[in-house]
Amino acid sequence: MDTNYNQHKVPKILFDYPVLMKIIHWWNNLILLRNWHVKHHLNKKLRGNNFNVLDSGCGEGQHLFWMKDKFPNHKYNAIDKTQDNADFCNHVLKENTCTVADIHTFKSPDRFDLILLIGVLQYVENDELAFKNLINHLTPNGEILIYCPTKRKDVLPYYEKVLNSFSHYEKVQNRQREYNLDRLLKLINSCGGKITETKNTVGTLGKITQEYYSLFLAIFGKANSNVLGVLFLVFFLYPVIPLLLLFNFLDFHFLNQKGNGVLLSVQNN
């Protein structure tokens, strides 16, 4: 049985008590190294000017809610492929900020100063068509902020084998492709994009944290969050949380020449 978070299905309890999602987001911002890098960039980018921002593939509002809370002077829009995610974001924000749209065919009369494409590109069916569409929605000096996993090199023994014995996010969401940096660069250049900043992320220590947590989510999902799942949480994750956060801190502040992810800033050439 696949868990709701693998299916992009927001549990009803989160509609009734949105504060629970804020707690989940707070936790994700600690444990997911991707969020460290994305938020660090956005903290610099969103200070000052008034921007028109589009979160493309916003999910359940992980970055959208945070941006609106911290930088309310900007105008925010969001799109997602699922009605459930759009309904939840609009429910929490009490406005129609988020609409259901396919990145390939999304159309807007507006042009955007900043477009987020965080952890999405590997799932779209036609990455060139989708990326060209977003490029065409930029203002002249606008930026697309991309975060994408790159071809993974595992650290934990038997990680891939163990993970694939469970239902997990990558499997359920039908990832279309794996990228390396060269493939991303080729895609961006073919769409008329110009890379203005590149940051490699998730080095060896970060890989340990992310692999350990991915295994936890897969096994916890299999336990269906029942008593067994709670016990698993206590014995598998809780004792090592301080170590995992330390690994994230060290990995974030250490310059990774190569890693399992990349953050790219792209402008229209």
Buried (B, 14 or more C-beta within 10 A) or exposed (E): EBBBBBBBBBBEEBBEEBEEBBEBBEEEBBBBBBBBBBBEBBEEBBEEEEBBBBBBBBBBBBBBBBBBEEBEEBEBBBBBBBEBBBBBBBBBBEEEBBBBBEBBEBEEEEBBBBBBBBBBBBBBEEBBEBBBBBBEBBBEEBBBBBBBBBEBEBBBEEBEEBBEEBBBBBBBEEEEEEBEBEBBBEBBEEBBBEBEEEBBBBBBBBBBBBBBBBBBBBBBBBBEBEEEBEEBBEEBBEEBEEEBEEBBBBBBEEEBEEBBBBBBBBBBE
